[in-house]
Amino acid sequence: MRRLMRAALLVVFSLLFAGCGFDSPAPPPETGVTVKVLDVGQGDAVLIRTPEQTVLMDTSDTGQTEKLRAALRREGVRRIDKLIITHPHRDHIGGTATVFRACDVKAVYDNGQPTSTNVYRDYLKTIQKKEIPSWTLRDGDILDLGGGATLHVLSPTQEMVDERGMQNGRLNLNLNSIVARLQYGSFAMMLTGDAETPTEEGILARHAATDIRCQVLKAGHHGSKTASGSAFLRALGAGAVIISCGADNEYHCPHPSVLARYEKYEMDYYRTDRNGTVTVKTDGKTYTIEQERGQKNDAGAES
Ligand SMILES: [Zn+2]
């Protein structure tokens, strides 16, 4: 179930995007699913490739777009079937202009919660100008990613968006991040944007344990102590967690107490500041995780 929002459904992509592709595109895997948590500094960009589709969830920060562009080029991504923006903070939406320039984006999905920043306004303008179909995602929606892969949206609800992410009288856009569970065969990965503990608790309240268990978690909110609550981690039962964060970032993510919690629940953790791009590959039964550099479970205590 999907909801049509701002843009009209017109198909003029090939002309609009002619001449902006990369040289030697690597096709999506014929079998299996690959998820890359890209090393894009302090921000998120997660590239999902199924046997049929290429999906990008978030686009890094405005200052990291060269890293994102290089990663997309390296991966041979010319077409993005689904661009998903978990929430409109700059470290997730910042690279959208770069993505729209570099790739043929077939459809855009977001949480429909507006904000007043220039980068958000430009994002909306580009979607309109390029006439890209755009949709809002809500708890219960299921996206077909092709080849047997599906994305099950677990948050936000319409009610959460209507309340505008208010927390203790303050607006917190993180709370309404799109949270979704990628499913391929018996493998599942939880993708969280910047969802914080109240969002996690809502998911636990609304969903059966079988709907949220997964092997791998993309850490919510860059490993901040506002996310990765004990109840959520226990319910997920994941064996590994990937944290997207920048080296020596000003927010001091990931928080040592969160790393300790991952260890308590026997989760191997990977972090993009120390491990570079982290790649999960699955055949639908088993999975592997590769890091570009360093060792897993590197707490970075020396820094
Ligand atoms: Zn963020």
Residues whose N, C-alpha, C, O or C-beta is under 5 A from the ligand:
A	BS01	ZN	D91 D194
